[in-house]
Protein backbone atom coordinates (compact mmCIF):
# COMPACT_ATOMS: atom_id res chain seq x y z
CA UNK A 1 0.00 0.00 0.00
CA UNK A 2 1.35 3.41 -0.95
CA UNK A 3 0.05 6.92 -0.29
CA UNK A 4 1.38 9.95 -2.11
CA UNK A 5 -0.30 12.89 -0.40
CA UNK A 6 -2.51 13.90 2.52
CA UNK A 7 -4.97 16.66 1.59
CA UNK A 8 -6.73 18.23 4.58
CA UNK A 9 -10.11 19.92 4.32
CA UNK A 10 -10.66 23.22 6.09
CA UNK A 11 -14.11 24.70 6.59
CA UNK A 12 -14.80 28.44 6.76
CA UNK A 13 -18.02 30.32 7.39
CA UNK A 14 -16.65 32.76 4.80
CA UNK A 15 -14.20 31.16 2.36
CA UNK A 16 -12.64 34.56 1.59
CA UNK A 17 -10.87 34.32 4.97
CA UNK A 18 -9.23 31.06 3.91
CA UNK A 19 -8.25 32.57 0.56
CA UNK A 20 -6.63 35.52 2.35
CA UNK A 21 -4.69 33.14 4.60
CA UNK A 22 -3.51 30.64 2.03
CA UNK A 23 -3.44 32.53 -1.29
CA UNK A 24 -2.59 36.06 -0.20
CA UNK A 25 -0.55 35.52 2.96
CA UNK A 26 1.12 32.12 2.36
CA UNK A 27 1.26 32.40 -1.45
CA UNK A 28 -0.57 29.19 -2.37
CA UNK A 29 -2.25 29.16 -5.79
CA UNK A 30 -5.76 28.02 -6.62
CA UNK A 31 -5.45 24.70 -8.44
CA UNK A 32 -9.15 23.87 -8.61
CA UNK A 33 -11.84 26.53 -8.41
CA UNK A 34 -15.53 26.05 -7.63
CA UNK A 35 -15.86 29.30 -5.70
CA UNK A 36 -18.84 30.59 -7.66
CA UNK A 37 -21.16 27.67 -6.89
CA UNK A 38 -23.88 27.04 -4.32
CA UNK A 39 -21.29 25.22 -2.16
CA UNK A 40 -18.05 27.16 -2.70
CA UNK A 41 -14.79 25.30 -2.46
CA UNK A 42 -11.35 25.22 -4.00
CA UNK A 43 -8.05 23.40 -3.79
CA UNK A 44 -4.99 25.49 -3.05
CA UNK A 45 -1.51 24.23 -3.89
CA UNK A 46 2.09 25.12 -3.09
CA UNK A 47 5.32 23.14 -3.28
CA UNK A 48 3.57 19.77 -3.59
CA UNK A 49 1.08 20.53 -0.80
CA UNK A 50 -2.66 20.70 -1.40
CA UNK A 51 -5.45 21.88 0.89
CA UNK A 52 -9.18 21.89 0.21
CA UNK A 53 -11.00 25.01 1.41
CA UNK A 54 -14.77 24.82 1.85
CA UNK A 55 -17.40 27.38 2.76
CA UNK A 56 -19.68 25.65 5.25
CA UNK A 57 -20.96 27.60 8.25
CA UNK A 58 -22.12 24.51 10.15
CA UNK A 59 -18.76 22.71 9.99
CA UNK A 60 -16.81 25.92 10.52
CA UNK A 61 -18.69 26.53 13.78
CA UNK A 62 -17.44 23.25 15.24
CA UNK A 63 -13.95 22.90 13.77
CA UNK A 64 -10.95 25.05 14.71
CA UNK A 65 -7.91 22.94 13.85
CA UNK A 66 -4.22 23.78 14.05
CA UNK A 67 -1.81 22.86 11.27
CA UNK A 68 1.96 22.94 10.97
CA UNK A 69 3.81 23.96 7.86
CA UNK A 70 7.46 22.90 7.87
CA UNK A 71 9.95 25.04 5.97
CA UNK A 72 13.68 25.15 5.35
CA UNK A 73 13.73 28.98 5.56
CA UNK A 74 11.57 30.19 8.42
CA UNK A 75 13.15 33.65 8.38
CA UNK A 76 11.99 34.23 4.78
CA UNK A 77 8.45 33.05 5.55
CA UNK A 78 8.31 35.13 8.73
CA UNK A 79 9.61 38.25 6.97
CA UNK A 80 6.96 37.91 4.26
CA UNK A 81 4.07 37.32 6.68
CA UNK A 82 5.16 39.93 9.24
CA UNK A 83 5.66 42.64 6.63
CA UNK A 84 2.41 42.10 4.72
CA UNK A 85 0.02 40.51 7.28
CA UNK A 86 1.23 41.44 10.79
CA UNK A 87 -2.35 41.25 12.12
CA UNK A 88 -2.39 37.52 11.39
CA UNK A 89 0.55 36.77 13.70
CA UNK A 90 -0.59 34.85 16.78
CA UNK A 91 -0.11 36.99 19.91
CA UNK A 92 1.46 34.08 21.82
CA UNK A 93 3.99 33.21 19.10
CA UNK A 94 4.35 36.36 17.00
CA UNK A 95 8.11 36.03 16.45
CA UNK A 96 10.37 33.20 15.37
CA UNK A 97 11.09 31.43 18.64
CA UNK A 98 13.27 28.44 19.50
CA UNK A 99 10.94 25.97 21.20
CA UNK A 100 12.00 23.53 23.97
CA UNK A 101 11.73 20.60 21.52
CA UNK A 102 14.34 22.15 19.23
CA UNK A 103 12.19 23.59 16.44
CA UNK A 104 12.04 27.26 15.54
CA UNK A 105 8.42 28.38 15.16
CA UNK A 106 6.00 31.26 14.75
CA UNK A 107 2.23 31.12 14.38
CA UNK A 108 -0.59 32.81 12.51
CA UNK A 109 -4.34 32.75 13.10
CA UNK A 110 -7.22 33.78 10.88
CA UNK A 111 -10.17 33.36 13.24
CA UNK A 112 -10.90 29.83 12.03
CA UNK A 113 -7.60 27.97 12.17
CA UNK A 114 -4.12 28.25 13.60
CA UNK A 115 -0.97 27.59 11.59
CA UNK A 116 2.44 27.07 13.12
CA UNK A 117 5.30 27.59 10.73
CA UNK A 118 8.20 25.41 11.83
CA UNK A 119 11.82 24.75 10.96
CA UNK A 120 13.78 21.94 12.57
C-alpha positions as CSV (number, residue, x, y, z in Angstrom):
1,X,0.0,0.0,0.0
2,X,1.4,3.4,-0.9
3,X,0.0,6.9,-0.3
4,X,1.4,9.9,-2.1
5,X,-0.3,12.9,-0.4
6,X,-2.5,13.9,2.5
7,X,-5.0,16.7,1.6
8,X,-6.7,18.2,4.6
9,X,-10.1,19.9,4.3
10,X,-10.7,23.2,6.1
11,X,-14.1,24.7,6.6
12,X,-14.8,28.4,6.8
13,X,-18.0,30.3,7.4
14,X,-16.7,32.8,4.8
15,X,-14.2,31.2,2.4
16,X,-12.6,34.6,1.6
17,X,-10.9,34.3,5.0
18,X,-9.2,31.1,3.9
19,X,-8.2,32.6,0.6
20,X,-6.6,35.5,2.3
21,X,-4.7,33.1,4.6
22,X,-3.5,30.6,2.0
23,X,-3.4,32.5,-1.3
24,X,-2.6,36.1,-0.2
25,X,-0.5,35.5,3.0
26,X,1.1,32.1,2.4
27,X,1.3,32.4,-1.4
28,X,-0.6,29.2,-2.4
29,X,-2.2,29.2,-5.8
30,X,-5.8,28.0,-6.6
31,X,-5.5,24.7,-8.4
32,X,-9.2,23.9,-8.6
33,X,-11.8,26.5,-8.4
34,X,-15.5,26.1,-7.6
35,X,-15.9,29.3,-5.7
36,X,-18.8,30.6,-7.7
37,X,-21.2,27.7,-6.9
38,X,-23.9,27.0,-4.3
39,X,-21.3,25.2,-2.2
40,X,-18.1,27.2,-2.7
41,X,-14.8,25.3,-2.5
42,X,-11.3,25.2,-4.0
43,X,-8.1,23.4,-3.8
44,X,-5.0,25.5,-3.1
45,X,-1.5,24.2,-3.9
46,X,2.1,25.1,-3.1
47,X,5.3,23.1,-3.3
48,X,3.6,19.8,-3.6
49,X,1.1,20.5,-0.8
50,X,-2.7,20.7,-1.4
51,X,-5.5,21.9,0.9
52,X,-9.2,21.9,0.2
53,X,-11.0,25.0,1.4
54,X,-14.8,24.8,1.8
55,X,-17.4,27.4,2.8
56,X,-19.7,25.7,5.3
57,X,-21.0,27.6,8.3
58,X,-22.1,24.5,10.2
59,X,-18.8,22.7,10.0
60,X,-16.8,25.9,10.5
61,X,-18.7,26.5,13.8
62,X,-17.4,23.2,15.2
63,X,-13.9,22.9,13.8
64,X,-10.9,25.1,14.7
65,X,-7.9,22.9,13.9
66,X,-4.2,23.8,14.1
67,X,-1.8,22.9,11.3
68,X,2.0,22.9,11.0
69,X,3.8,24.0,7.9
70,X,7.5,22.9,7.9
71,X,10.0,25.0,6.0
72,X,13.7,25.2,5.4
73,X,13.7,29.0,5.6
74,X,11.6,30.2,8.4
75,X,13.1,33.6,8.4
76,X,12.0,34.2,4.8
77,X,8.5,33.0,5.5
78,X,8.3,35.1,8.7
79,X,9.6,38.3,7.0
80,X,7.0,37.9,4.3
81,X,4.1,37.3,6.7
82,X,5.2,39.9,9.2
83,X,5.7,42.6,6.6
84,X,2.4,42.1,4.7
85,X,0.0,40.5,7.3
86,X,1.2,41.4,10.8
87,X,-2.3,41.2,12.1
88,X,-2.4,37.5,11.4
89,X,0.6,36.8,13.7
90,X,-0.6,34.9,16.8
91,X,-0.1,37.0,19.9
92,X,1.5,34.1,21.8
93,X,4.0,33.2,19.1
94,X,4.4,36.4,17.0
95,X,8.1,36.0,16.5
96,X,10.4,33.2,15.4
97,X,11.1,31.4,18.6
98,X,13.3,28.4,19.5
99,X,10.9,26.0,21.2
100,X,12.0,23.5,24.0
101,X,11.7,20.6,21.5
102,X,14.3,22.1,19.2
103,X,12.2,23.6,16.4
104,X,12.0,27.3,15.5
105,X,8.4,28.4,15.2
106,X,6.0,31.3,14.8
107,X,2.2,31.1,14.4
108,X,-0.6,32.8,12.5
109,X,-4.3,32.7,13.1
110,X,-7.2,33.8,10.9
111,X,-10.2,33.4,13.2
112,X,-10.9,29.8,12.0
113,X,-7.6,28.0,12.2
114,X,-4.1,28.3,13.6
115,X,-1.0,27.6,11.6
116,X,2.4,27.1,13.1
117,X,5.3,27.6,10.7
118,X,8.2,25.4,11.8
119,X,11.8,24.7,11.0
120,X,13.8,21.9,12.6
